[in-house]
């Protein structure tokens, strides 16, 4: 009896089985379950040794296995142009090979590594109802002879149903993963927001404000306003005469930089509890960041020690700038120099650890804001930036307004200039004003 007649199942029985598999695939929403169902169905319809289903990842141009019969590991990733599966993916056509080792497209390395001997191959593309490649099914070693035209017909019919099921399950899995990631981002945002001061130090004759607006859901900036008493860090509502102020801006955006900026803030808080001076705090934090941060990552930071007893603000800037003091008496802006390179790059020697002391007069405003304000790009793709002069004009116009109002107007003006509800970079501001 001819081989095709021997192997071809009864048409009615085959149709019944195909419908049953289609119904089963229609009920599956888990990708691994779908793939296992496809593999079991193909092995049932076509008598063979092994079936592997590759899922196509168009972003990485890879064919990836999640489950595969006869393999000890399902972690197989190959370019979508490699081997027989890659040829099938590129051609979007069934490939029926009667002698694998006679085909130059066949990659023998897997057989060599496992001791398996591939003889015959039937590769079929999984195309969804829009013709998009979802994956490739690769069937190995028909138990008797080579794969027939009837085998091709049955596998193509099954592949059409499988492609829709795989596509649906992939979309559901992607959606679930996005939801999981969003939950993690929400937690990270909550942790970051709670790390910021929940109030403002109460210092006689001084007004302080701090605020941070991320460019994404979680920002790479951090700020702090830390009241200091005789015994170190004091409760936020404790009347005091001194406060430590901080802006930390980690390279990049999102969760990773947020961790770096929060780490910086945490180390500074701890150093304050041990009573270290400003320069020593900067040096110690920098040394730790050098050890912790990966190559190419750093944190620009500004630390200020406000002392109402002497009306001074001791300033240390590690790559954070520009920093200004608005002099109310002369209606002018005075630039405060940077003291050291950003933290996490190189050790600070003695020349980097000299702080600056700024004497504050009545009405003066110390302005420490990040480049998310200064470098906000012009709306409509223009080449302009919000720039320093617009910041100066706004502060002059609102010099007698509450500092919170000044920051509100800065945010409103920057967003209007950029023409969007957010800026490409995080915006963080710490402002201090002596009232008398």
C-alpha positions in Angstrom: 0.0 0.0 0.0 1.4 3.5 -0.9 2.8 5.4 2.1 0.4 8.3 1.8 -2.6 6.0 1.9 -1.2 4.2 4.9 -0.6 7.3 6.9 -3.6 9.4 5.8 -6.2 9.3 8.5 -9.9 9.0 7.7 -11.0 12.5 6.5 -14.1 12.6 8.7 -12.0 11.6 11.7 -9.3 14.2 10.8 -11.9 16.9 10.5 -13.5 16.0 13.8 -10.1 16.1 15.5 -9.2 19.4 13.9 -12.4 21.0 15.1 -11.8 19.7 18.6 -8.3 21.2 18.6 -9.7 24.5 17.3 -12.2 24.6 20.1 -9.5 23.8 22.6 -7.2 26.5 21.3 -10.1 29.0 21.4 -10.4 28.3 25.2 -6.7 28.7 25.9 -5.4 32.1 27.1 -2.1 31.0 28.6 0.7 31.1 26.1 2.5 28.0 27.4 -0.8 26.1 27.4 -1.5 27.2 23.8 2.0 26.0 22.7 1.7 22.7 24.4 -1.7 22.2 22.8 -0.3 23.0 19.4 2.6 20.6 19.9 0.4 17.8 21.1 -2.0 18.3 18.2 0.7 18.2 15.6 2.2 15.1 17.0 -1.3 13.5 17.0 -2.0 14.5 13.4 1.5 13.8 12.0 3.3 10.8 13.3 6.7 12.2 14.2 9.4 12.2 16.8 9.5 15.8 17.9 7.7 19.1 17.4 9.1 22.6 18.3 7.1 25.8 18.1 9.1 29.0 17.9 7.4 32.3 18.8 8.5 35.2 16.7 9.8 38.3 18.5 9.9 41.0 15.8 11.6 43.6 18.1 14.7 41.4 18.6 14.3 39.6 15.2 14.4 36.3 17.1 12.6 33.0 17.1 12.1 31.8 20.6 11.0 28.5 22.1 8.9 28.5 25.3 8.1 24.7 25.2 9.5 22.0 22.9 9.1 18.2 22.9 12.2 16.2 23.5 14.4 19.1 24.7 15.8 19.3 28.2 15.7 23.1 28.0 13.2 25.3 26.3 15.5 28.4 26.3 16.3 28.4 22.6 16.7 31.7 20.8 17.8 31.9 17.1 17.8 34.7 14.6 14.7 34.7 12.5 16.9 34.2 9.4 18.8 31.2 10.8 18.3 27.5 9.9 15.3 25.9 8.4 13.0 27.7 10.9 14.5 31.0 9.8 14.0 30.2 6.2 10.4 29.3 6.8 9.9 32.6 8.7 11.4 34.6 5.9 9.6 32.8 3.0 6.3 32.5 4.9 5.9 29.1 3.2 5.9 25.5 4.3 9.3 23.8 3.9 9.3 20.0 3.5 12.8 18.5 3.6 13.3 14.8 2.9 17.0 14.8 3.9 18.1 17.4 6.5 21.8 16.8 6.0 21.5 17.4 2.3 20.1 20.8 2.8 22.6 23.6 3.2 20.2 25.6 5.3 20.2 23.0 8.1 22.3 23.8 11.2 23.9 20.6 12.4 25.3 22.1 15.6 22.3 21.0 17.7 22.5 17.4 16.6 26.3 17.5 17.3 25.7 18.8 20.8 22.9 16.4 21.7 23.6 13.3 19.8 20.2 13.5 18.1 19.9 12.7 14.4 17.6 14.9 12.3 16.4 13.1 9.1 13.2 14.8 7.9 11.8 18.3 8.6 8.4 19.9 8.0 8.5 23.6 8.9 5.3 25.7 8.7 4.8 29.4 9.4 2.2 30.5 11.9 0.5 33.5 10.3 -2.4 35.4 12.0 -5.5 36.5 10.1 -3.7 39.7 9.0 -0.7 37.8 7.6 1.6 38.7 10.4 4.2 36.1 11.3 3.5 34.8 14.8 5.9 31.9 14.9 7.2 28.8 13.2 6.3 25.1 13.9 9.1 22.7 13.1 8.2 19.0 13.0 11.1 16.5 13.0 11.5 12.9 11.8 8.4 11.4 10.5 8.2 7.9 12.0 7.8 6.3 8.6 9.3 7.8 5.5 9.1 11.5 4.7 6.4 14.1 5.2 3.6 13.8 2.7 1.4 16.4 0.9 -1.4 15.3 3.2 0.8 16.1 6.2 1.4 19.5 4.8 -2.3 20.1 4.3 -3.2 19.1 7.8 -0.4 21.1 9.4 -1.3 24.2 7.4 -4.9 24.0 8.6 -3.8 23.5 12.2 -1.2 26.3 11.9 -3.8 28.8 10.9 -5.8 28.1 14.1 -2.6 28.0 16.2 -1.4 31.3 14.9 -4.6 33.1 16.1 -4.4 31.4 19.5 -0.7 32.2 19.9 -1.3 35.8 18.9 -4.2 36.2 21.4 -2.3 34.5 24.2 0.8 36.7 23.5 -1.3 39.9 23.6 -2.8 38.8 26.9 0.6 37.9 28.3 2.0 41.3 27.2 -0.9 43.1 28.8 -0.5 41.2 32.1 3.2 42.0 32.1 2.5 45.7 31.5 0.1 45.7 34.3 2.6 44.0 36.6 5.3 46.5 35.6 2.8 49.4 36.2 2.1 48.1 39.6 5.8 48.0 40.4 6.2 51.5 39.0 3.3 52.7 41.2 5.0 51.3 44.2 8.4 52.9 43.3 6.7 56.2 42.8 5.0 55.9 46.2 8.3 55.1 47.9 10.0 58.0 46.1 7.3 60.5 47.0 7.3 59.3 50.7 11.1 59.8 50.8 10.6 63.5 50.1 10.1 65.7 53.1 6.4 65.9 54.1 6.8 69.4 55.4 9.1 72.4 55.5 11.5 73.3 58.3 10.3 76.0 60.6 13.1 78.6 60.8 12.4 82.1 62.1 12.8 84.8 59.4 13.2 82.3 56.6 10.9 80.8 54.0 11.8 77.5 52.3 10.2 75.4 49.5 11.1 72.2 47.8 9.4 70.4 45.0 10.1 67.7 42.3 8.1 66.9 39.2 9.3 63.8 37.3 9.4 63.7 33.5 8.1 60.1 33.7 6.2 58.2 36.4 9.3 57.9 38.5 12.0 60.6 38.4 15.7 60.6 38.7 15.7 63.7 40.9 15.4 63.9 44.7 15.4 66.8 47.1 15.4 67.1 50.9 14.8 69.8 53.5 16.2 68.6 56.8 15.7 70.5 60.1 18.7 70.4 62.4 18.7 70.8 66.2 21.4 70.6 68.7 21.3 66.8 68.7 21.3 66.5 64.9 18.2 65.7 62.7 15.1 67.1 64.2 11.4 66.5 63.4 10.1 68.4 60.4 7.8 70.6 62.5 10.5 71.3 65.1 11.4 75.1 65.3 15.1 75.3 64.6 17.8 77.6 63.4 19.6 75.4 60.9 18.6 73.1 58.0 20.4 70.9 55.5 19.1 71.3 51.9 19.6 68.9 49.0 19.1 68.4 45.3 20.3 65.1 43.7 19.9 64.5 40.0 20.9 61.0 38.8 21.7 60.4 35.1 18.7 59.1 33.1 15.0 58.8 34.0 12.8 56.1 35.6 13.2 53.6 38.3 17.0 53.0 38.1 18.0 56.7 38.5 15.4 57.1 41.1 17.1 54.5 43.2 20.4 56.3 42.8 19.0 59.7 43.9 17.1 58.2 46.8 20.3 56.3 47.8 22.2 59.6 47.8 19.5 61.3 49.9 19.5 58.4 52.4 23.3 58.4 52.8 23.2 62.2 53.5 20.5 61.8 56.1 22.5 59.2 57.8 25.7 61.3 57.8 23.8 64.2 59.3 22.7 62.0 62.2 26.4 61.4 62.9 27.1 65.2 62.8 29.5 65.2 59.9 30.4 68.6 58.3 29.2 69.4 54.8 32.4 68.7 53.0 33.0 65.4 54.7 29.4 64.3 53.9 30.0 65.1 50.2 33.3 63.2 50.2 31.9 60.1 51.9 28.7 59.9 49.7 30.8 60.3 46.6 33.1 57.5 47.6 30.2 55.2 48.2 28.6 56.1 44.8 31.9 55.3 43.1 31.6 51.8 44.5 27.9 51.4 43.8 27.1 53.0 40.5 27.7 51.2 37.2 30.1 52.7 34.6 28.8 55.8 32.9 26.3 56.6 35.7 26.7 59.5 38.1 24.7 61.9 40.4 24.9 65.6 40.3 24.2 67.1 43.7 23.9 70.3 45.6 24.0 70.5 49.4 23.3 73.6 51.4 23.6 74.2 55.1 21.3 77.1 56.1 22.2 78.8 59.5 19.8 81.5 60.6 22.0 82.5 63.5 24.6 83.9 61.1 22.2 84.4 58.1 24.5 82.2 56.0 24.1 79.4 53.6 27.1 77.1 53.2 27.0 75.6 49.6 28.6 72.6 48.0 27.8 71.7 44.4 29.0 68.5 42.8 28.3 69.2 39.2 24.9 70.7 40.0 24.2 74.0 38.4 23.6 76.7 37.7 22.9 77.9 41.2 22.0 81.6 41.9 21.2 84.0 44.6 18.7 86.8 43.8 19.9 89.9 45.5 16.8 91.9 46.4 18.6 95.2 47.2 20.4 95.4 43.8 17.7 93.4 41.8 20.5 91.2 40.4 21.5 87.5 40.2 24.7 86.3 41.6 26.1 82.9 40.3 27.4 80.3 42.8 30.3 78.2 41.5 30.4 74.5 41.2 32.8 72.9 43.7 33.4 69.4 42.3 32.6 67.1 39.5 29.4 64.9 39.7 29.4 62.2 42.4 30.3 58.7 41.4 33.0 59.5 38.9 36.2 60.2 40.8 37.5 60.7 44.3 37.2 64.3 45.7 40.6 65.5 46.8 41.1 68.5 49.1 40.7 71.0 46.2 37.2 69.7 45.6 36.0 69.9 49.2 36.1 73.6 49.8 32.6 74.9 50.4 31.3 78.4 49.7 29.5 80.5 52.3 26.8 82.8 51.0 25.7 85.7 53.2 21.9 86.3 52.9 20.4 89.7 53.2 16.8 90.7 53.7 14.7 89.7 50.6 17.5 87.6 49.1 16.3 84.3 47.4 18.7 81.4 47.0 17.7 79.5 43.8 18.6 75.9 43.3 16.7 74.3 40.4 17.6 71.5 38.0 18.2 71.7 34.3 14.7 70.3 33.7 13.6 74.0 33.9 16.5 75.7 32.2 16.8 73.2 29.3 13.1 72.7 28.6 12.9 72.8 24.8 10.7 75.1 22.8 7.3 73.8 21.6 6.9 72.6 18.1 10.4 71.3 17.7 12.1 74.7 17.9 15.7 75.1 18.8 15.2 77.3 21.8 15.3 76.5 25.5 13.5 78.0 28.4 16.8 79.4 29.6 18.1 81.3 32.6 16.7 84.8 31.5 13.1 83.6 31.7 13.8 82.2 35.1 15.3 85.5 36.2 12.4 87.5 34.8 9.8 85.4 36.6 11.6 85.6 40.0 12.0 89.4 39.6 8.3 89.7 38.8 7.3 87.6 41.8 10.0 88.6 44.2 7.6 89.4 47.0 5.2 86.5 46.3 5.4 83.3 48.4 8.1 80.9 47.2 5.4 78.2 46.5 3.8 80.7 44.1 7.1 81.3 42.4 7.6 77.5 41.9 4.0 77.1 40.7 4.5 79.8 38.1 7.9 78.4 37.0 6.2 75.0 36.4 3.3 76.7 34.5 5.6 78.8 32.4 7.9 76.0 31.5 5.1 73.7 30.5 3.5 76.4 28.4 6.8 77.1 26.7 7.4 73.4 26.0 3.7 72.9 24.9 3.3 69.6 26.8 2.1 68.4 30.2 5.6 67.3 31.1 9.2 68.2 30.2 11.8 65.8 28.9 13.8 66.1 32.1 12.8 66.0 35.7 12.2 69.4 37.3 13.3 69.9 40.9 13.5 73.1 42.9 14.7 74.2 46.3 14.3 77.9 47.1 15.2 79.8 50.3 14.4 83.4 51.1 15.4 85.6 54.1 12.4 87.7 55.0 14.1 90.2 57.3 
